[in-house]
Amino acid sequence: MRRRSWSSLARSWGVRNLYPGLASSLCQPGGSLGPWLLLRGRREHHAVKPYEKMTLAQLKEAEDEFDEEDIKAIEIYREKRLQEWKALKKKQKFGELREIAGNQYVNEVTNAEKDLWVIIHLYRSSIPMCLLVNQHLSVLARKFPETKFVKAIVNSCIQHYHDNCLPTIFVYRNGQIEGKFIGIIECGGINLKLEELEWKLSEVGAIQTDLEENPKKGIEDMMVSSIRNISIYDSDSSNSDNDAK
């Protein structure tokens, strides 16, 4: 007996016009269709057979048992899966840090589609900190594909931009700058960690992080404590000097 593909079986049940790549996700054993679609067995037994447990031979045998209700259930599920697939593709449309030229800035960044978050890094490849930021942004672009991440050589966008202002990160939404990090210190320092940059961008609202707190919080608390201790020491020393006089 000639074996039939999962896609041809699906079409024979009325599941038609599948997008490329979607048929396999719907029809493979253990795929997402299994938990949803239950095929009713012979009417005299009033049985219900889980689709994911049926072999090709059983599926072939069951074809003649499908009634109008079975086919309708398949069609409803097909539409649901197509809508979910389209929504996922729309949401995950980026996923990489793209290079743009200065003449693309307006279209790609300022005039980006409504409510889209856009992160642009202005850089020079001769500055090590810029290379570090590009490395981190590449990882974050893959982690947050619903946000647009782009980079541009600064000279192509702004002439005579000072090196002290690099790296520069602008965060746009609806044509407005919602956040900016200019220079090494604002970007997080020369030892910037990936999680620290992720937190900075999440505070602006450009990404939805799963980090529960600022990764640099412990370091900042230690710095504040050290500064406070130094201030107290200086104050005590001053008072001692005055008493000696």
C-alpha positions as a Markdown table, in Angstrom:
| # | Residue | x | y | z |
|---|---|---|---|---|
| 1 | Met | 0.0 | 0.0 | 0.0 |
| 2 | Arg | 1.4 | 3.4 | -1.0 |
| 3 | Arg | 2.2 | 5.5 | 2.1 |
| 4 | Arg | 0.8 | 9.0 | 2.1 |
| 5 | Ser | 2.5 | 12.1 | 3.5 |
| 6 | Trp | 1.1 | 13.9 | 6.5 |
| 7 | Ser | 0.4 | 17.0 | 4.4 |
| 8 | Ser | -1.6 | 15.0 | 1.8 |
| 9 | Leu | -3.6 | 13.3 | 4.6 |
| 10 | Ala | -4.4 | 16.7 | 6.1 |
| 11 | Arg | -5.6 | 18.0 | 2.7 |
| 12 | Ser | -7.8 | 14.9 | 2.2 |
| 13 | Trp | -9.6 | 15.9 | 5.5 |
| 14 | Gly | -10.2 | 19.4 | 4.2 |
| 15 | Val | -7.2 | 21.1 | 5.8 |
| 16 | Arg | -6.0 | 23.1 | 2.8 |
| 17 | Asn | -3.9 | 26.1 | 1.9 |
| 18 | Leu | -1.3 | 25.5 | 4.5 |
| 19 | Tyr | 1.6 | 27.9 | 4.7 |
| 20 | Pro | 5.0 | 26.5 | 3.9 |
| 21 | Gly | 6.5 | 24.9 | 7.0 |
| 22 | Leu | 3.1 | 25.0 | 8.8 |
| 23 | Ala | 1.9 | 21.6 | 7.6 |
| 24 | Ser | 4.7 | 19.8 | 9.4 |
| 25 | Ser | 4.1 | 21.6 | 12.7 |
| 26 | Leu | 0.4 | 20.6 | 12.4 |
| 27 | Cys | 0.7 | 17.1 | 11.2 |
| 28 | Gln | 3.8 | 15.5 | 12.6 |
| 29 | Pro | 3.4 | 12.8 | 15.3 |
| 30 | Gly | 3.6 | 14.6 | 18.7 |
| 31 | Gly | 3.0 | 17.9 | 16.9 |
| 32 | Ser | 0.7 | 20.6 | 18.3 |
| 33 | Leu | -2.3 | 19.2 | 16.5 |
| 34 | Gly | -2.3 | 16.0 | 18.5 |
| 35 | Pro | -3.5 | 17.4 | 21.8 |
| 36 | Trp | -6.3 | 19.4 | 20.2 |
| 37 | Leu | -7.8 | 17.1 | 17.5 |
| 38 | Leu | -9.7 | 14.0 | 18.6 |
| 39 | Leu | -11.0 | 11.8 | 15.8 |
| 40 | Arg | -14.2 | 9.9 | 16.6 |
| 41 | Gly | -14.1 | 6.2 | 16.0 |
| 42 | Arg | -16.8 | 4.0 | 14.6 |
| 43 | Arg | -20.2 | 5.3 | 15.6 |
| 44 | Glu | -21.3 | 1.9 | 17.0 |
| 45 | His | -18.5 | 2.0 | 19.5 |
| 46 | His | -18.8 | 5.8 | 20.3 |
| 47 | Ala | -15.0 | 5.8 | 20.7 |
| 48 | Val | -12.7 | 8.8 | 20.6 |
| 49 | Lys | -9.2 | 8.3 | 19.2 |
| 50 | Pro | -6.3 | 10.7 | 20.0 |
| 51 | Tyr | -4.9 | 11.8 | 16.7 |
| 52 | Glu | -1.3 | 11.8 | 18.0 |
| 53 | Lys | -1.5 | 8.1 | 18.8 |
| 54 | Met | -2.8 | 7.0 | 15.4 |
| 55 | Thr | -0.4 | 5.4 | 12.9 |
| 56 | Leu | -0.5 | 6.2 | 9.2 |
| 57 | Ala | -2.4 | 2.9 | 8.6 |
| 58 | Gln | -5.0 | 3.8 | 11.3 |
| 59 | Leu | -5.4 | 7.3 | 9.8 |
| 60 | Lys | -5.9 | 5.8 | 6.4 |
| 61 | Glu | -8.5 | 3.4 | 7.8 |
| 62 | Ala | -10.2 | 6.3 | 9.6 |
| 63 | Glu | -10.6 | 8.5 | 6.6 |
| 64 | Asp | -14.0 | 7.0 | 5.7 |
| 65 | Glu | -15.3 | 7.5 | 9.2 |
| 66 | Phe | -15.0 | 11.3 | 9.1 |
| 67 | Asp | -18.3 | 13.1 | 9.0 |
| 68 | Glu | -19.1 | 16.7 | 8.5 |
| 69 | Glu | -18.5 | 17.6 | 12.2 |
| 70 | Asp | -15.0 | 16.1 | 12.1 |
| 71 | Ile | -14.0 | 18.1 | 9.0 |
| 72 | Lys | -15.5 | 21.3 | 10.5 |
| 73 | Ala | -13.4 | 20.7 | 13.7 |
| 74 | Ile | -10.3 | 20.4 | 11.6 |
| 75 | Glu | -11.0 | 23.5 | 9.7 |
| 76 | Ile | -11.7 | 25.5 | 12.8 |
| 77 | Tyr | -8.4 | 24.4 | 14.3 |
| 78 | Arg | -6.5 | 25.1 | 11.1 |
| 79 | Glu | -7.8 | 28.7 | 11.1 |
| 80 | Lys | -6.8 | 29.1 | 14.8 |
| 81 | Arg | -3.3 | 27.8 | 14.1 |
| 82 | Leu | -2.9 | 30.1 | 11.1 |
| 83 | Gln | -3.8 | 33.1 | 13.1 |
| 84 | Glu | -1.4 | 32.2 | 15.9 |
| 85 | Trp | 1.3 | 31.6 | 13.3 |
| 86 | Lys | 0.7 | 35.0 | 11.6 |
| 87 | Ala | 0.7 | 36.8 | 15.0 |
| 88 | Leu | 4.0 | 35.1 | 16.0 |
| 89 | Lys | 5.6 | 36.1 | 12.7 |
| 90 | Lys | 4.4 | 39.6 | 13.0 |
| 91 | Lys | 5.8 | 39.9 | 16.5 |
| 92 | Gln | 9.1 | 38.2 | 15.8 |
| 93 | Lys | 10.0 | 40.2 | 12.6 |
| 94 | Phe | 13.5 | 41.4 | 13.6 |
| 95 | Gly | 15.9 | 39.3 | 15.6 |
| 96 | Glu | 19.2 | 40.8 | 14.6 |
| 97 | Leu | 21.3 | 43.9 | 14.9 |
| 98 | Arg | 21.2 | 45.4 | 11.4 |
| 99 | Glu | 23.7 | 47.9 | 9.9 |
| 100 | Ile | 22.1 | 51.0 | 8.4 |
| 101 | Ala | 23.6 | 54.1 | 6.6 |
| 102 | Gly | 22.9 | 57.7 | 7.6 |
| 103 | Asn | 20.5 | 58.2 | 4.7 |
| 104 | Gln | 18.3 | 55.4 | 6.1 |
| 105 | Tyr | 18.0 | 56.9 | 9.5 |
| 106 | Val | 14.7 | 58.7 | 9.0 |
| 107 | Asn | 12.9 | 55.8 | 7.4 |
| 108 | Glu | 14.4 | 53.1 | 9.6 |
| 109 | Val | 14.3 | 54.9 | 13.0 |
| 110 | Thr | 12.4 | 58.2 | 13.1 |
| 111 | Asn | 9.6 | 57.1 | 10.8 |
| 112 | Ala | 9.4 | 53.4 | 12.0 |
| 113 | Glu | 6.0 | 51.9 | 12.2 |
| 114 | Lys | 3.6 | 53.0 | 14.9 |
| 115 | Asp | 4.3 | 51.9 | 18.5 |
| 116 | Leu | 7.5 | 50.0 | 17.5 |
| 117 | Trp | 10.5 | 50.4 | 19.8 |
| 118 | Val | 13.7 | 51.1 | 17.9 |
| 119 | Ile | 17.2 | 51.0 | 19.4 |
| 120 | Ile | 20.0 | 52.5 | 17.4 |
| 121 | His | 23.7 | 52.5 | 18.3 |
| 122 | Leu | 26.0 | 55.2 | 16.8 |
| 123 | Tyr | 29.5 | 53.9 | 16.9 |
| 124 | Arg | 33.1 | 53.9 | 15.6 |
| 125 | Ser | 34.8 | 50.6 | 15.1 |
| 126 | Ser | 38.1 | 52.1 | 16.4 |
| 127 | Ile | 36.6 | 52.5 | 19.9 |
| 128 | Pro | 36.6 | 49.2 | 21.9 |
| 129 | Met | 33.6 | 50.1 | 24.0 |
| 130 | Cys | 31.5 | 50.5 | 20.8 |
| 131 | Leu | 32.5 | 47.0 | 19.7 |
| 132 | Leu | 31.5 | 45.7 | 23.1 |
| 133 | Val | 28.1 | 47.4 | 22.9 |
| 134 | Asn | 27.6 | 46.0 | 19.4 |
| 135 | Gln | 28.3 | 42.5 | 20.7 |
| 136 | His | 25.8 | 42.8 | 23.5 |
| 137 | Leu | 23.1 | 44.4 | 21.2 |
| 138 | Ser | 23.5 | 41.5 | 18.8 |
| 139 | Val | 22.6 | 39.1 | 21.6 |
| 140 | Leu | 19.7 | 41.2 | 22.8 |
| 141 | Ala | 18.3 | 41.6 | 19.3 |
| 142 | Arg | 18.0 | 37.8 | 19.1 |
| 143 | Lys | 16.4 | 37.6 | 22.6 |
| 144 | Phe | 13.9 | 40.4 | 21.9 |
| 145 | Pro | 12.9 | 40.0 | 18.2 |
| 146 | Glu | 9.9 | 42.3 | 18.6 |
| 147 | Thr | 12.2 | 45.3 | 19.1 |
| 148 | Lys | 14.2 | 46.7 | 16.2 |
| 149 | Phe | 17.9 | 46.9 | 16.8 |
| 150 | Val | 20.1 | 48.9 | 14.3 |
| 151 | Lys | 23.6 | 50.3 | 14.3 |
| 152 | Ala | 25.2 | 53.0 | 12.2 |
| 153 | Ile | 28.7 | 54.4 | 11.8 |
| 154 | Val | 28.4 | 57.8 | 13.5 |
| 155 | Asn | 30.1 | 59.8 | 10.7 |
| 156 | Ser | 27.3 | 58.7 | 8.3 |
| 157 | Cys | 24.7 | 60.3 | 10.6 |
| 158 | Ile | 26.4 | 63.1 | 12.4 |
| 159 | Gln | 29.5 | 64.9 | 11.2 |
| 160 | His | 32.3 | 65.8 | 13.6 |
| 161 | Tyr | 30.7 | 63.9 | 16.5 |
| 162 | His | 33.2 | 63.7 | 19.4 |
| 163 | Asp | 34.7 | 60.4 | 20.5 |
| 164 | Asn | 33.9 | 61.3 | 24.1 |
| 165 | Cys | 30.2 | 60.9 | 23.2 |
| 166 | Leu | 30.6 | 57.3 | 22.0 |
| 167 | Pro | 29.1 | 54.9 | 22.3 |
| 168 | Thr | 25.8 | 56.6 | 21.8 |
| 169 | Ile | 22.5 | 54.7 | 22.1 |
| 170 | Phe | 19.2 | 56.3 | 21.2 |
| 171 | Val | 15.8 | 54.6 | 22.0 |
| 172 | Tyr | 13.0 | 55.7 | 19.7 |
| 173 | Arg | 9.2 | 55.1 | 19.7 |
| 174 | Asn | 6.7 | 56.9 | 17.4 |
| 175 | Gly | 9.4 | 59.3 | 16.2 |
| 176 | Gln | 10.4 | 60.4 | 19.7 |
| 177 | Ile | 13.5 | 59.8 | 21.7 |
| 178 | Glu | 12.4 | 57.9 | 24.8 |
| 179 | Gly | 15.9 | 57.2 | 26.1 |
| 180 | Lys | 19.5 | 58.0 | 25.4 |
| 181 | Phe | 22.9 | 56.8 | 26.7 |
| 182 | Ile | 25.8 | 59.0 | 25.6 |
| 183 | Gly | 29.4 | 58.1 | 26.3 |
| 184 | Ile | 31.1 | 55.3 | 28.2 |
| 185 | Ile | 29.8 | 56.1 | 31.6 |
| 186 | Glu | 26.1 | 56.4 | 30.7 |
| 187 | Cys | 26.4 | 53.2 | 28.6 |
| 188 | Gly | 27.6 | 51.3 | 31.7 |
| 189 | Gly | 31.4 | 51.6 | 31.7 |
| 190 | Ile | 34.2 | 49.7 | 30.0 |
| 191 | Asn | 33.3 | 46.5 | 31.9 |
| 192 | Leu | 29.6 | 46.6 | 30.8 |
| 193 | Lys | 27.9 | 43.2 | 31.2 |
| 194 | Leu | 25.1 | 42.0 | 28.9 |
| 195 | Glu | 22.6 | 41.9 | 31.7 |
| 196 | Glu | 23.4 | 45.5 | 32.7 |
| 197 | Leu | 22.7 | 46.8 | 29.2 |
| 198 | Glu | 19.5 | 44.7 | 29.1 |
| 199 | Trp | 18.4 | 46.3 | 32.4 |
| 200 | Lys | 19.1 | 49.8 | 31.1 |
| 201 | Leu | 17.0 | 49.2 | 28.0 |
| 202 | Ser | 14.2 | 47.7 | 30.0 |
| 203 | Glu | 14.0 | 50.7 | 32.3 |
| 204 | Val | 13.3 | 52.9 | 29.2 |
| 205 | Gly | 10.6 | 50.4 | 28.1 |
| 206 | Ala | 12.2 | 49.2 | 24.9 |
| 207 | Ile | 12.3 | 45.5 | 26.0 |
| 208 | Gln | 10.5 | 43.4 | 28.5 |
| 209 | Thr | 13.2 | 41.8 | 30.5 |
| 210 | Asp | 12.9 | 38.8 | 32.8 |
| 211 | Leu | 15.5 | 40.2 | 35.1 |
| 212 | Glu | 14.1 | 40.8 | 38.6 |
| 213 | Glu | 16.5 | 43.5 | 39.7 |
| 214 | Asn | 19.3 | 45.7 | 38.5 |
| 215 | Pro | 22.4 | 43.4 | 38.1 |
| 216 | Lys | 24.6 | 46.4 | 39.1 |
| 217 | Lys | 22.6 | 47.1 | 42.3 |
| 218 | Gly | 25.0 | 45.4 | 44.6 |
| 219 | Ile | 28.0 | 47.3 | 43.2 |
| 220 | Glu | 26.1 | 50.6 | 43.4 |
| 221 | Asp | 25.2 | 50.0 | 47.0 |
| 222 | Met | 28.8 | 49.3 | 47.8 |
| 223 | Met | 29.9 | 52.5 | 46.1 |
| 224 | Val | 27.3 | 54.6 | 47.9 |
| 225 | Ser | 28.3 | 53.0 | 51.2 |
| 226 | Ser | 32.0 | 53.7 | 50.5 |
| 227 | Ile | 31.3 | 57.3 | 49.7 |
| 228 | Arg | 29.2 | 57.7 | 52.8 |
| 229 | Asn | 32.0 | 56.2 | 55.0 |
| 230 | Ile | 34.6 | 58.5 | 53.4 |
| 231 | Ser | 32.3 | 61.5 | 54.0 |
| 232 | Ile | 31.9 | 60.6 | 57.7 |
| 233 | Tyr | 35.7 | 60.1 | 58.0 |
| 234 | Asp | 36.4 | 63.5 | 56.5 |
| 235 | Ser | 33.8 | 65.1 | 58.8 |
| 236 | Asp | 35.4 | 63.5 | 61.9 |
| 237 | Ser | 38.9 | 64.5 | 60.8 |
| 238 | Ser | 37.8 | 68.1 | 60.4 |
| 239 | Asn | 36.2 | 68.2 | 63.8 |
| 240 | Ser | 39.3 | 66.7 | 65.4 |
| 241 | Asp | 41.4 | 69.4 | 63.7 |
| 242 | Asn | 39.2 | 72.1 | 65.0 |
| 243 | Asp | 39.3 | 70.8 | 68.5 |
| 244 | Ala | 43.1 | 70.7 | 68.4 |
| 245 | Lys | 43.2 | 74.3 | 67.5 |
